[in-house]
């Protein structure tokens, strides 16, 4: 249980493009998370894009390529 007393977990569904919780969660292959808040879940794809860009840049740097 978290400090706020709420044990709600939030997931971002890539199939329905919405935040899901509790019994409303799609199968694991369709969701990202869990996240501590609905806002964090809503920003999941943005975080994925940012991390992928950073990792791609690091891979290119490691390989000696210009980006």
C-alpha angles and dihedrals in degrees: 000000000000126000091260091062093244121116094186114137123200127211133189112227111213091194098054098024093229143105114264133192140177117347090355094073118120120224115295094256089067101045140071119208155344098245130181095233141024089243091056090050091049090054094049097105092047089054091048091052093047093049093046091051091049092048092047090051091049091049090050091048091049091051091048095247125142117240 
